[in-house]
Amino acid sequence: MINSNNYLLGIDLGTTNIKAIILAESGVVVASASKQNSLIFPGPNMVEQDAGSWWDNTVEILQTITASAGPEIVKKIRCIAVSSQTITLLPLDKDGNVIRNALIWMDNRSGEELQYITDCFGLERYISIIGAQPDVAFLPNKILWYRKHEPVFYRPAHT
């Protein structure tokens, strides 16, 4: 057993895996686990994930590492750090319930909407607002695609 007064729990929701780790304040790994996330390909240029599986995988991983570390270490966890994949659209209703699968950063279905937005704002203005070159990974075009192509799901989304 590692003798430490403080521990850190780190969780990373990545595109391909969810990973978690418990570290002693010295940096020694006490326990770690990971579980694969599935990608869903509903059509050309479309990549989604089921947020329910994110939760289920996270619960399973946390149960695994806390059981491995033991209750004496778990009660000394002083900090929880969470990181996640970037630029993911996960629509929720007003009660926080998931409405549909997440459109993850790899999803490229909103190219026409991106072109529409950059045409409306102009390239320089777009870059000044977003802070980067136009890319289908970003959310404005995904939100516009969602509103245009899935209005039955868009309407109950909480904004």
C-alpha positions as CSV (number, residue, x, y, z in Angstrom):
1,M,0.0,0.0,0.0
2,I,1.2,3.5,-0.9
3,N,1.4,5.8,2.1
4,S,0.0,9.2,1.1
5,N,-2.4,11.7,2.7
6,N,-3.8,12.9,-0.6
7,Y,-4.9,11.3,-3.9
8,L,-6.1,12.6,-7.2
9,L,-8.8,11.0,-9.4
10,G,-8.4,11.7,-13.1
11,I,-11.0,10.9,-15.7
12,D,-10.6,11.4,-19.5
13,L,-13.6,10.9,-21.8
14,G,-11.7,10.4,-25.1
15,T,-13.1,9.6,-28.5
16,T,-11.9,6.0,-28.5
17,N,-11.7,5.3,-24.7
18,I,-12.7,6.5,-21.3
19,K,-9.8,6.3,-18.9
20,A,-9.5,6.9,-15.2
21,I,-6.6,6.9,-12.8
22,I,-6.0,7.3,-9.1
23,L,-2.6,8.9,-8.2
24,A,-0.9,9.5,-4.9
25,E,0.3,13.0,-4.4
26,S,3.8,11.7,-5.2
27,G,2.6,10.8,-8.7
28,V,2.6,7.0,-8.1
29,V,-0.3,5.3,-9.9
30,V,-2.5,3.5,-7.4
31,A,-5.1,2.2,-9.9
32,S,-6.2,2.7,-13.5
33,A,-8.7,1.4,-16.0
34,S,-10.1,2.1,-19.4
35,K,-13.0,1.1,-21.5
36,Q,-13.5,1.5,-25.3
37,N,-16.1,3.9,-26.6
38,S,-18.0,2.8,-29.7
39,L,-18.3,5.1,-32.8
40,I,-21.6,5.1,-34.7
41,F,-21.5,5.8,-38.4
42,P,-25.2,6.5,-39.5
43,G,-24.2,7.8,-42.9
44,P,-21.5,9.3,-45.1
45,N,-19.4,11.8,-43.1
46,M,-21.4,11.1,-40.0
47,V,-19.8,10.1,-36.7
48,E,-21.8,9.9,-33.5
49,Q,-21.6,8.4,-30.0
50,D,-24.1,7.3,-27.4
51,A,-23.8,9.5,-24.3
52,G,-25.5,6.7,-22.3
53,S,-22.5,4.5,-23.0
54,W,-20.2,7.3,-21.8
55,W,-21.9,7.2,-18.5
56,D,-22.1,3.4,-18.2
57,N,-18.4,3.1,-19.1
58,T,-17.4,5.8,-16.6
59,V,-19.4,4.1,-13.8
60,E,-17.8,0.7,-14.5
61,I,-14.3,2.2,-14.6
62,L,-14.8,4.1,-11.4
63,Q,-16.1,1.0,-9.7
64,T,-13.1,-0.9,-10.9
65,I,-10.4,1.6,-9.8
66,T,-12.0,2.4,-6.4
67,A,-12.3,-1.3,-5.6
68,S,-8.7,-1.8,-6.6
69,A,-7.5,1.2,-4.5
70,G,-9.6,0.3,-1.5
71,P,-11.7,2.5,0.8
72,E,-8.8,4.0,2.8
73,I,-7.3,5.5,-0.3
74,V,-10.7,6.5,-1.8
75,K,-11.6,8.5,1.2
76,K,-8.4,10.5,0.8
77,I,-9.2,11.6,-2.8
78,R,-8.9,15.4,-2.6
79,C,-9.3,16.4,-6.2
80,I,-11.1,15.1,-9.3
81,A,-9.9,16.2,-12.7
82,V,-12.1,15.6,-15.8
83,S,-11.1,16.1,-19.4
84,S,-13.1,15.2,-22.5
85,Q,-13.0,15.1,-26.3
86,T,-13.5,18.4,-27.9
87,I,-16.3,20.0,-30.0
88,T,-19.1,17.6,-29.4
89,L,-22.8,18.5,-29.8
90,L,-24.9,16.7,-27.3
91,P,-28.5,18.0,-27.3
92,L,-30.3,17.9,-23.9
93,D,-33.8,18.8,-23.0
94,K,-34.7,21.3,-20.2
95,D,-34.4,18.5,-17.6
96,G,-30.9,17.5,-18.8
97,N,-32.0,14.4,-20.6
98,V,-30.2,13.4,-23.7
99,I,-32.3,13.9,-26.8
100,R,-30.2,12.1,-29.4
101,N,-26.7,10.7,-30.0
102,A,-23.8,13.2,-29.8
103,L,-22.3,14.6,-33.0
104,I,-18.6,14.3,-32.1
105,W,-15.7,16.3,-33.5
106,M,-15.1,13.8,-36.3
107,D,-18.6,14.4,-37.7
108,N,-18.4,16.2,-41.1
109,R,-22.0,16.3,-42.2
110,S,-22.4,20.1,-41.8
111,G,-20.2,21.3,-44.6
112,E,-23.0,23.1,-46.4
113,E,-24.0,24.9,-43.2
114,L,-20.4,25.9,-42.6
115,Q,-20.2,27.4,-46.1
116,Y,-23.5,29.2,-45.5
117,I,-22.2,30.7,-42.3
118,T,-18.9,31.8,-43.8
119,D,-20.7,33.3,-46.8
120,C,-23.0,35.2,-44.4
121,F,-20.3,36.5,-42.1
122,G,-17.3,36.6,-44.4
123,L,-14.1,34.7,-43.8
124,E,-12.3,37.4,-41.7
125,R,-15.4,38.0,-39.5
126,Y,-15.9,34.3,-39.0
127,I,-12.2,33.9,-37.9
128,S,-12.5,36.9,-35.6
129,I,-15.6,35.4,-33.9
130,I,-14.5,31.7,-33.7
131,G,-10.8,32.3,-33.4
132,A,-9.8,29.8,-36.0
133,Q,-10.2,28.8,-39.6
134,P,-13.6,27.4,-40.6
135,D,-13.8,23.7,-39.8
136,V,-16.8,21.3,-39.8
137,A,-15.7,20.2,-36.4
138,F,-17.0,23.4,-34.8
139,L,-20.4,23.9,-33.3
140,P,-22.1,26.7,-35.1
141,N,-22.5,24.7,-38.3
142,K,-23.4,21.6,-36.4
143,I,-26.2,23.4,-34.6
144,L,-27.5,24.9,-37.9
145,W,-27.4,21.4,-39.4
146,Y,-29.2,20.0,-36.4
147,R,-31.9,22.7,-36.6
148,K,-32.3,22.2,-40.4
149,H,-32.3,18.4,-40.6
150,E,-33.7,17.2,-37.3
151,P,-36.3,19.8,-36.2
152,V,-38.2,17.2,-34.3
153,F,-35.2,16.8,-32.0
154,Y,-34.1,20.4,-32.2
155,R,-37.3,21.9,-30.9
156,P,-37.2,20.3,-27.4
157,A,-33.5,21.0,-27.0
158,H,-32.7,23.4,-24.2
159,T,-30.8,26.4,-25.3
